[in-house]
């Protein structure tokens, strides 16, 4: 599969609409680089200073309605992009936890839903499923304190 080099980030401006500025070279950034770029683009959006260049050439969008308390969203692709990843709200729910000895227990865990709307004309759904599985494993298996 390809990499999202020019990634759009859907951002709401309250009652003033939605914008999708583009993070260039997204595939070469780490978590800190993403955070800095997102903060800069969000600031420009709030200040109404986004340029046509800031909005052009995206290939893949990430939207995060989760802070608004969403449970499960189905975003629409921002054409001509090929997919949009959605991160919905994280909440505490009961789930099965696997212990190191192989046993299982019921535990209260922070859980959220990540979804993907895609254009099947651009790539096969099996690639999308593999991407989501890889993303899940990365999110669950990364020590984010060290990354950020």
C-alpha positions in Angstrom: 0.0 0.0 0.0 0.9 3.6 -0.5 1.6 6.2 2.2 -0.4 9.4 2.8 2.2 12.0 2.0 -0.3 14.9 1.9 -2.8 14.4 4.7 -5.8 16.6 5.2 -7.1 17.3 8.7 -10.8 18.2 9.0 -11.3 21.0 11.4 -14.5 22.6 12.5 -14.8 26.3 12.9 -17.9 26.2 15.0 -20.9 27.6 13.1 -18.5 29.0 10.4 -18.1 25.6 8.7 -15.4 23.0 8.2 -12.0 23.3 6.6 -9.5 20.6 5.6 -6.0 22.0 5.6 -3.2 19.7 4.3 -0.2 18.5 6.3 2.6 18.1 3.8 5.0 15.3 4.1 2.8 13.6 6.8 4.5 10.3 6.2 7.9 11.6 7.4 6.7 13.2 10.7 6.7 11.7 14.2 4.0 12.4 16.8 5.6 15.6 17.9 5.9 16.8 14.3 2.3 16.0 13.7 1.2 17.9 16.9 3.2 21.0 15.9 1.9 21.1 12.4 -1.7 20.4 13.5 -1.5 23.3 16.0 -0.1 25.6 13.4 -2.8 24.8 10.8 -5.5 25.0 13.5 -4.3 28.4 14.5 -4.2 29.6 10.9 -7.8 28.3 10.4 -9.1 30.0 13.6 -7.5 33.3 12.4 -8.9 32.9 8.9 -5.4 32.9 7.4 -5.4 29.6 5.5 -4.2 30.0 1.9 -5.2 28.0 -1.2 -1.8 26.2 -0.8 -2.8 25.2 2.7 -5.9 23.5 1.4 -4.7 21.9 -1.8 -3.4 18.5 -2.8 -4.5 16.3 0.1 -4.8 12.6 -0.5 -6.2 11.3 2.8 -8.0 13.1 5.6 -8.2 12.6 9.4 -11.1 13.9 11.3 -11.5 13.9 15.1 -15.1 14.6 16.3 -14.3 12.6 19.5 -13.8 15.6 21.7 -17.5 16.4 21.0 -18.5 13.1 22.6 -19.3 11.2 19.4 -19.5 7.4 19.6 -19.6 6.3 15.9 -19.3 8.7 12.9 -19.4 8.1 9.2 -17.6 11.0 7.4 -17.8 11.6 3.7 -14.6 11.7 1.6 -13.3 15.1 0.6 -13.0 14.5 -3.2 -10.6 14.0 -4.9 -9.0 12.4 -1.8 -9.3 8.7 -1.5 -10.2 8.1 2.2 -11.0 9.7 5.6 -10.1 8.3 8.9 -12.4 9.2 11.9 -11.4 9.1 15.5 -14.5 9.1 17.7 -14.8 9.6 21.5 -12.9 7.6 24.0 -14.9 6.4 27.0 -14.5 3.9 29.8 -16.3 0.6 29.1 -16.1 -3.0 30.3 -13.9 -5.2 28.2 -12.0 -8.5 28.3 -8.3 -7.9 29.3 -5.7 -10.6 28.5 -3.2 -11.1 31.3 0.5 -12.2 30.8 -0.3 -15.7 32.1 -2.8 -16.2 29.3 -5.9 -15.8 31.4 -8.6 -13.2 30.9 -10.4 -10.9 33.2 -13.2 -8.4 32.8 -11.8 -4.8 33.3 -12.8 -1.2 32.8 -10.8 0.1 29.8 -10.6 3.4 27.9 -11.9 2.5 24.4 -12.8 4.3 21.3 -13.8 3.6 17.7 -11.7 4.4 14.7 -13.4 4.2 11.3 -12.4 4.6 7.7 -14.6 5.8 4.8 -12.8 5.0 1.5 -13.2 5.1 -2.3 -13.2 1.5 -3.5 -12.2 2.8 -7.0 -8.8 3.9 -5.5 -7.9 0.8 -3.5 -9.3 -2.6 -2.4 -11.1 -2.9 0.9 -8.7 -5.6 2.1 -5.9 -3.0 2.1 -8.1 -0.7 4.2 -8.8 -3.5 6.7 -5.1 -4.3 7.0 -4.4 -0.5 7.5 -6.9 -0.4 10.3 -5.5 -3.5 12.0 -2.0 -2.1 11.8 -3.2 1.3 13.2 -5.0 -0.5 16.1 -1.9 -2.5 16.9 0.3 0.6 16.8 -2.1 2.6 19.0 -2.3 -0.2 21.5 1.3 -1.2 21.4 3.2 2.1 21.5 4.5 3.8 24.6 3.1 7.2 23.8 4.8 8.9 26.8 8.2 8.2 25.1 6.9 9.3 21.7 5.5 12.7 22.9 
